[in-house]
Amino acid sequence: MDEEKSLLQQINEKEAELCKRLDMVRTESEERIAQAKQDASETIGKSEMEGKKAAEEYYNKEIEKIRLEADNLKKTGIKEAQSAGEQGKINLPKAIEKIVESITAE
């Protein structure tokens, strides 16, 4: 009987040891999972911030390009208006002469 008890006791000890190791592995696994979740969350947050920053930089660059293009169009429009005005001044005497001829010819 002592042998059986001794064998049963050995089995119980081995079972207790395995349960203890299982609990340690489970705890370690849970800690790793928690750390992985935290790392993933931090990575996502960092990526979102970097993405937002890149989007803002792109937006600002494009807005600056649009402003420059608008300024160039405005300058071109002013030059064209001035040129048309100057051309009108040059052609004004001829136009007046033709109008006067047209009126006096009737």
C-alpha positions in Angstrom: 0.0 0.0 0.0 2.8 2.4 0.7 4.0 2.0 -2.8 0.6 2.9 -4.2 0.4 5.9 -1.9 3.8 6.9 -2.9 2.9 6.5 -6.5 -0.3 8.5 -6.0 1.6 11.1 -4.2 4.1 11.4 -7.0 1.2 11.7 -9.5 -0.3 14.5 -7.4 3.0 16.3 -7.1 3.5 16.1 -10.8 0.0 17.3 -11.4 0.5 20.2 -9.0 3.8 21.1 -10.7 2.2 21.0 -14.2 -0.7 23.2 -13.0 1.8 25.6 -11.6 3.7 25.7 -14.9 0.5 26.1 -16.8 -0.5 29.0 -14.6 2.9 30.6 -15.2 2.6 30.1 -19.0 -1.0 31.5 -19.0 0.1 34.5 -17.0 3.1 35.1 -19.3 0.9 34.7 -22.4 -1.7 37.2 -21.0 1.1 39.7 -20.3 2.5 39.3 -23.8 -1.0 39.7 -25.3 -1.6 42.9 -23.2 1.8 44.3 -24.3 1.1 43.5 -27.9 -2.2 45.3 -27.7 -0.6 48.3 -26.1 2.2 48.3 -28.8 -0.4 48.0 -31.5 -2.4 50.8 -30.1 0.6 53.1 -29.8 1.6 52.2 -33.4 -1.8 53.0 -34.7 -1.8 56.3 -32.8 1.6 57.2 -34.1 0.6 56.3 -37.7 -2.6 58.4 -37.4 -0.5 61.4 -36.2 2.0 60.9 -39.0 -0.7 60.5 -41.5 -2.5 63.7 -40.3 0.8 65.6 -40.4 1.6 64.4 -43.9 -2.0 65.3 -45.0 -1.6 68.8 -43.5 1.8 69.3 -45.2 0.3 68.1 -48.6 -2.7 70.4 -48.1 -0.5 73.4 -47.3 1.7 72.8 -50.3 -1.2 72.5 -52.6 -2.9 75.6 -51.2 0.4 77.5 -51.7 0.5 76.3 -55.4 -3.1 77.4 -55.9 -2.4 80.8 -54.4 0.6 81.3 -56.6 -1.4 80.2 -59.7 -4.2 82.6 -58.7 -1.7 85.4 -58.3 -0.2 84.6 -61.7 -3.6 84.6 -63.3 -4.4 87.9 -61.6 -1.2 89.4 -62.8 -1.8 88.1 -66.3 -5.3 89.4 -66.3 -4.1 92.8 -65.2 -1.5 92.9 -68.0 -4.0 91.8 -70.6 -6.5 94.5 -69.4 -3.7 97.1 -69.5 -2.7 95.9 -73.0 -6.3 96.1 -74.2 -6.6 99.6 -72.7 -3.4 100.7 -74.4 -4.5 99.1 -77.7 -7.9 100.9 -77.3 -6.1 104.2 -76.8 -4.1 103.6 -79.9 -7.2 102.7 -81.9 -9.4 105.4 -80.5 -8.5 108.1 -83.0 -9.1 105.8 -85.9 -12.4 104.7 -84.4 -13.5 108.2 -83.9 -12.5 109.1 -87.4 -14.5 106.2 -88.8 -17.6 107.0 -86.7 -17.4 110.7 -87.7 -17.1 109.6 -91.4 -20.0 107.3 -91.0 -22.2 109.9 -89.5 -21.2 112.7 -91.9 -21.6 110.4 -94.9 -25.2 109.9 -94.2 
